Amino acid sequence: MPRSVAVLSFLAAVVAWYVHEPAGYVVPPGVSNAYVRAQMFGDGVLWAVGGPLLGLLLARYFPKRGIAALVLGVLTMTLGFTDSVVSPEVCPVC
């Protein structure tokens, strides 16, 4: 159910984008519509679908006790590291 809601909300957002395009202050000049739609897809649909798929892969290929907690820790550390490396507050010239 949540995956279908994510896909439907993405499609509704794309339709709304075409029916009533946002003002210039929402999307800076020079940013293409394809980039905005790809960003919306990545922020919504991929997260909603990717979590259950990751869970299925873990259950299939690593059926060990505690693997979910281990993967959660690794993902948390990885996302924290990449956010600190790429974040403009930490690296103003990146």
N, C-alpha and C positions, 0 to 999 in steps of 0.2 A: 504493500500500500504506500509507504513513504516514497519509494522510488518512482512510482507512477505520479505521485503528487509533484515531485521535483521535476519530472519531465514535462508535465502539464503546465506547471508554473513557468518553466523556461519558455515553452511555446507561447504562452500568454504574454510574456514579457517581450518576445520578438514581435508578435503581432501588434502589441501596444506601441512598440518602437516605430513600426512602419505607419501605423494609423496616425499617431501624434508624436512626431519627433521632438526630442527634448530641446530645451533652449541651449544657446551657445555656452552658457556657463556650466552646464552639466558635463559636456564632453568638450575638451579643449580643441581648438582648431588643429587640423592635421592628423587627428586620430580617426582611423577608418571605422566604418560600421562593422566590418568583419572582425576587427580587433575587439570591439565592444561586445559583440555577440560571443566570440570565443571566450572572453573573460567571464561573461555571465554563465556560459556553459561550464566552464571550469570551476567557478565558485559554487554552483548549485548542483548540477546533474552529476558531475564526476565524483563529488564528495558523497552524494546520496547513494550512488551505485558502487563506488570504490570500497566503502567500508564493509558491506556484506560480502563482496567478492574476496576481499582480503581475508575475512573470517572463514570463508569456504576453502580457500587455498591453504590456510593454516591448518584447518581441521583435516584436510585431505593429505597433505604432505608432511606435517609435523604433529602427529597425534600424541603428543606428550603432555603431561600435566605441567602447568605453569607457563606454557609457551605464549599464551595470550598476554600475561603480565610482562613477560620478557619483551615481546614485540611492542607492547604499549610503551615500555621504557625506552626502547631503541628509537621508536618513532618520535617520542617526546623530545629526546635529546637531539635527534637529527633536525627536527623542526626548530627547536630553540637555537641550535648552532647556525643553521642557514639563515634564520631571521636576524641573528646578531651580526652575521657577516654581511648580509645584503641590505640591512636596514640603513636608511639615509641618516638617522641620528648617530649611528656608530661610525659610518663611513661617508662623510659628506661629499667625497669626490666620486663615489661609485655610481 
